[in-house]
């Protein structure tokens, strides 16, 4: 409960403070976006490389494993 309250307070402060919001956006652009783009490309490669007629669940399993790898 304590951790939940702390995270909630931090999120509210981040949303209300323009300086912190700018820092969060900068952090997201420099650290998070490259990872998201790399993971997206990996999943797209798995889906595009699947043979036609392959069961969708099998392709989804491969995509999830590739997503969680690293």
N, C-alpha and C positions, 0 to 999 in steps of 0.2 A: 504494500500500500504506500509506503514511504517513497519507494523508487518511482512508482506511478505518479505521485504528486510532484516529485522533483522534475520528472520528465515533462509533465504538463506545464509546470511553471516555466521551465526553460523554453518550451515551445511557444508559450504566450509571450515571453520576453523577446524571443527571436522574431516573432511576427510583428511586434509593436515597435521595435527599435530599428530605425533605418540603417544605422551603421552595422549592426549585427546581421541584418538582412542582406546587406551588400557583401559582407564577409562570407556568409553562407552560400550566396550565389557564386562567388568566386571559388570557394572550395568545391562546390558541386561541378563547376565547369572544368577545373583543373584536375580533380581527383576522381570524381564519380563518373563523369561522362565518358572518359576513355575506356573505363571498365565496362560500362553499359554497351558502348559501341562494339567492343571486342566480343562480348558475350552474344550480342545480337547477331553479329556476323557468323559466329560459330554455329548458332542454332539454325540460321538460314542455310548454311552450307549442308547441315545434316538433312534438313527438309528437302532441299533441292536435289541432293544426291540420292534420295530414296527412289527405289525402283517402283514404277507404276504397279499397282496391285498389292503392294505391301500393306499389311494391316496397319491402320492409323495408330493404334495403341503402341505397336512396336516402334514406329517412327517417333512418337511422342516420348517413349521411354529413352530412346537414344538421344533425343534432343535435351531431355532433362538431365541425363547423365553428363552430356557435354556442357550444359549450362552450369552444373554444380562442380565440374572439374576445375581444378586450380585452387 
